[in-house]
Amino acid sequence: MNSKETQKKTKLSAENVNFYYGEKQVIKDVSLSFKENEITALIGPSGCGKSTFLRSLNRMNDLIESSRIDGFITLEGEDINSKECDVVELRRRVGMVFQKPTPFAKSIFENVVYGVRLNGIKDKEELMNIAEESLKKAALWNEVKDRLHQSALSLSGGQQQRLCIARALAVSPEVLLMDEPASALDPIATEKLEEGIKELKNDVCIVIVTHNMQQAERISDKTAFFYMGELIEWGDTKKIFHSPDCMKTAQYVSGSFG
Ligand SMILES: Nc1ncnc2c1ncn2[C@@H]1O[C@H](COP(=O)(O)OP(=O)(O)OP(=O)(O)O)[C@@H](O)[C@H]1O
C-alpha cells in the first residue's frame, strides 16, 4: 500500500454482518470497508447477496418485513443501525442510484433539486448553482443546459441515469451506492456513464454492484467477490483480476461460472 492510500480515511465499514430474509441467511459474516476517494466494485454470481449487502449500507432493507441484520455497519465510526441514527440523514449522506433510471415526471431542473428543496433550500440562485454543479459532476450539463425546464422523461435512458446521479449528488452525499447502474444502457451510454463515475470519486466514495467484469476492472480501485452470501476475497482490483488468492475468485473473474 502506498502512503497516499494509507492516508485515505475509511468512510463506511461493515463488521461481521449477517443478513436474513425470514429464516434464510443471505449474507454471512461479511467484513469489508470503503475508503474516501475510492470506487469499490461488488461482484459475484446472481443471488450471492451483492444487492442485499449494498442496500444494507444505507438501510434500504428496513422496508422489507421479516428481514434482519446483525453485526455492525458504521459511517465514520457511527453505527448506522443504532436507534439514535436518523435514517433520513443517513440516506442523504449515503445516496443510492438504482438499476433502472428513476426520474420523476418533472423538469430536469426540478429532478436535480428535489432533495435540496426537501432540505428547505428555496433561494432560486442557490438552487440553480447546485443544479449546475451537480449536472456537471454527473457529466450531463452540456447536454441539458439549454433545456433544464423540459421534462426529464424526454431524456434518453443514459441521460436519465446520469440525471439520477446528479439528483443523488445534489444533496452532497459522502458515499454513493450504485446497483448495476449501466445494466439498462447501450455501450455508448455505458461508456459515458463510466467516465462520469470515475470523475466522481474525487468527491464521493463509491460502491457499485456490477455483473460486467470489464466494467469492474475499468472503473474500480477495489473489488470484492461474493459467493453464496460470503465475501470470498477483496482487495486491489488488479490483484483480484490478475492474481487472486482464491481459486473460486480466479474461476469467476475468468468467466468459468456465474
Ligand atoms: N425481498 C426479498 N425477500 C426474500 N428473499 C430475497 C429478497 N431479496 C433477495 N432475496 C434473496 O436473497 C438472495 C440474495 O439476493 P440479492 O438480490 O442480494 O443477490 P444479488 O447477488 O444482488 O443477485 P443479482 O445479481 O441477481 O441481482 C437471493 O437468494 C434472493 O432470492
PDBQT file of the ligand as one rigid body, heavy atoms in Angstrom, charges set to zero:
ROOT
HETATM    1  N1  LIG A 301     -37.053  -9.263  -0.583  1.00  0.00    +0.000 N 
HETATM    2  C1  LIG A 301     -36.552 -10.493  -0.522  1.00  0.00    +0.000 A 
HETATM    3  N2  LIG A 301     -37.176 -11.470   0.177  1.00  0.00    +0.000 NA
HETATM    4  C2  LIG A 301     -36.679 -12.719   0.255  1.00  0.00    +0.000 A 
HETATM    5  N3  LIG A 301     -35.531 -13.121  -0.356  1.00  0.00    +0.000 NA
HETATM    6  C3  LIG A 301     -34.869 -12.195  -1.076  1.00  0.00    +0.000 A 
HETATM    7  C4  LIG A 301     -35.336 -10.840  -1.207  1.00  0.00    +0.000 A 
HETATM    8  N4  LIG A 301     -34.466 -10.166  -1.996  1.00  0.00    +0.000 NA
HETATM    9  C5  LIG A 301     -33.492 -11.045  -2.327  1.00  0.00    +0.000 A 
HETATM   10  N5  LIG A 301     -33.739 -12.259  -1.793  1.00  0.00    +0.000 N 
HETATM   11  C6  LIG A 301     -32.898 -13.457  -1.908  1.00  0.00    +0.000 C 
HETATM   12  O1  LIG A 301     -31.634 -13.172  -1.305  1.00  0.00    +0.000 OA
HETATM   13  C7  LIG A 301     -30.574 -13.724  -2.045  1.00  0.00    +0.000 C 
HETATM   14  C8  LIG A 301     -29.602 -12.646  -2.452  1.00  0.00    +0.000 C 
HETATM   15  O2  LIG A 301     -30.250 -11.775  -3.370  1.00  0.00    +0.000 OA
HETATM   16  P1  LIG A 301     -29.554 -10.442  -3.928  1.00  0.00    +0.000 P 
HETATM   17  O3  LIG A 301     -30.545  -9.761  -4.822  1.00  0.00    +0.000 OA
HETATM   18  O4  LIG A 301     -28.991  -9.683  -2.810  1.00  0.00    +0.000 OA
HETATM   19  O5  LIG A 301     -28.363 -11.077  -4.783  1.00  0.00    +0.000 OA
HETATM   20  P2  LIG A 301     -27.518 -10.461  -5.970  1.00  0.00    +0.000 P 
HETATM   21  O6  LIG A 301     -26.164 -11.054  -5.858  1.00  0.00    +0.000 OA
HETATM   22  O7  LIG A 301     -27.626  -8.974  -5.950  1.00  0.00    +0.000 OA
HETATM   23  O8  LIG A 301     -28.271 -11.033  -7.239  1.00  0.00    +0.000 OA
HETATM   24  P3  LIG A 301     -28.414 -10.428  -8.717  1.00  0.00    +0.000 P 
HETATM   25  O9  LIG A 301     -27.013 -10.301  -9.218  1.00  0.00    +0.000 OA
HETATM   26  O10 LIG A 301     -29.198 -11.457  -9.452  1.00  0.00    +0.000 OA
HETATM   27  O11 LIG A 301     -29.113  -9.111  -8.597  1.00  0.00    +0.000 OA
HETATM   28  C9  LIG A 301     -31.215 -14.454  -3.239  1.00  0.00    +0.000 C 
HETATM   29  O12 LIG A 301     -31.363 -15.811  -2.890  1.00  0.00    +0.000 OA
HETATM   30  C10 LIG A 301     -32.578 -13.781  -3.360  1.00  0.00    +0.000 C 
HETATM   31  O13 LIG A 301     -33.531 -14.664  -3.889  1.00  0.00    +0.000 OA
ENDROOT
TORSDOF 0
